[in-house]
Amino acid sequence: MLKVFEPANVFYINFLVDITILCDCWGFTMPSLVPDIGIMYSKDIVAIEKASLDAIKAENLIMSAVPKGHELGGKGHLFERLHHKDPFIQISELEKQGLGTQQYEIEEIR
């Protein structure tokens, strides 16, 4: 689908708000796992995904948002600790396919 747009006209936007243990596509509300972080945008899909994951930190976990009976692992990214899968695998594969780079710089705008 992106092939129909000029690369200079494509931006990626991630809203890092109301981050829950499940995808928001489930259609029901759950408590946020971490405090709201903000909004990121980039012309590089790989960089924005990496930056977004890096911004979601395990030390900011709101424990009351973890459902009862859900086992929290002791190592890795917060999503890896919750779902027992490395969330960076897809980003590495995107980079290998030449779709962008994991290198990024964050410029904060207020």
C-alpha positions as CSV (number, residue, x, y, z in Angstrom):
1,M,0.0,0.0,0.0
2,L,2.8,2.5,0.8
3,K,4.2,2.0,-2.7
4,V,1.5,4.4,-4.0
5,F,3.0,7.3,-2.0
6,E,6.2,9.2,-2.6
7,P,8.6,8.2,0.3
8,A,8.9,11.9,1.2
9,N,5.2,12.0,1.9
10,V,5.0,9.1,4.4
11,F,5.2,9.6,8.2
12,Y,4.7,7.1,10.9
13,I,3.0,8.1,14.2
14,N,2.8,6.1,17.4
15,F,0.6,7.2,20.3
16,L,2.3,5.9,23.5
17,V,-0.8,6.4,25.7
18,D,-3.1,4.0,27.5
19,I,-0.7,1.1,26.9
20,T,-2.3,-2.1,28.1
21,I,-1.3,-5.7,28.3
22,L,-3.5,-6.6,25.3
23,C,-3.9,-4.9,22.0
24,D,-6.5,-2.1,22.0
25,C,-8.2,-3.9,19.1
26,W,-9.8,-6.2,21.6
27,G,-12.5,-3.7,22.2
28,F,-12.5,-3.4,25.9
29,T,-10.7,-1.3,28.4
30,M,-7.9,-2.3,30.7
31,P,-5.7,-0.4,33.0
32,S,-2.5,1.1,31.6
33,L,0.7,-0.8,32.2
34,V,2.9,2.3,32.3
35,P,2.2,6.0,32.6
36,D,1.5,7.8,29.3
37,I,4.7,8.6,27.4
38,G,3.5,10.8,24.5
39,I,3.4,10.8,20.8
40,M,6.3,9.9,18.4
41,Y,6.6,10.4,14.7
42,S,9.2,9.5,12.2
43,K,9.9,9.0,8.5
44,D,11.5,5.6,9.4
45,I,9.2,2.8,10.5
46,V,12.0,0.7,12.0
47,A,13.4,3.6,14.0
48,I,10.0,4.7,15.4
49,E,9.1,1.1,16.5
50,K,12.5,0.7,18.2
51,A,12.2,4.1,19.9
52,S,8.7,3.3,21.0
53,L,9.7,0.0,22.6
54,D,12.7,1.6,24.2
55,A,10.5,4.2,25.8
56,I,8.3,1.6,27.4
57,K,10.3,0.6,30.5
58,A,9.8,-2.2,32.9
59,E,10.7,-0.1,35.9
60,N,7.6,2.1,35.1
61,L,5.3,-0.9,35.3
62,I,2.1,-0.3,37.2
63,M,1.7,-3.7,38.9
64,S,-2.0,-3.3,39.5
65,A,-2.5,-3.4,35.7
66,V,-1.1,-6.9,35.4
67,P,-4.1,-9.3,35.4
68,K,-4.3,-11.8,38.3
69,G,-2.7,-15.1,37.5
70,H,-0.5,-13.6,34.8
71,E,3.1,-14.6,35.4
72,L,5.6,-11.8,35.0
73,G,9.1,-12.9,33.8
74,G,12.2,-11.6,35.4
75,K,14.3,-10.5,32.4
76,G,14.0,-8.5,29.1
77,H,11.8,-5.8,27.9
78,L,8.5,-5.3,29.7
79,F,6.5,-6.9,26.8
80,E,8.9,-9.9,26.9
81,R,8.4,-10.2,30.7
82,L,4.6,-10.1,30.2
83,H,4.2,-12.2,27.0
84,H,7.4,-14.3,27.1
85,K,8.4,-13.2,23.6
86,D,11.1,-10.8,22.4
87,P,9.4,-7.7,20.9
88,F,12.5,-6.7,19.1
89,I,12.5,-9.7,16.7
90,Q,10.2,-8.0,14.2
91,I,12.2,-4.8,14.3
92,S,15.4,-6.7,13.5
93,E,13.7,-8.4,10.6
94,L,12.3,-5.2,9.2
95,E,15.9,-3.7,9.3
96,K,17.3,-6.8,7.6
97,Q,14.7,-6.3,4.8
98,G,16.0,-2.8,4.3
99,L,12.9,-1.0,5.5
100,G,14.8,1.3,7.9
101,T,17.3,1.4,10.7
102,Q,17.1,0.8,14.5
103,Q,19.3,3.9,15.0
104,Y,17.4,7.0,16.1
105,E,17.6,10.3,17.8
106,I,14.7,11.7,19.9
107,E,14.0,15.3,19.7
108,E,11.5,16.4,22.4
109,I,8.9,18.9,21.4
110,R,6.8,20.6,24.1
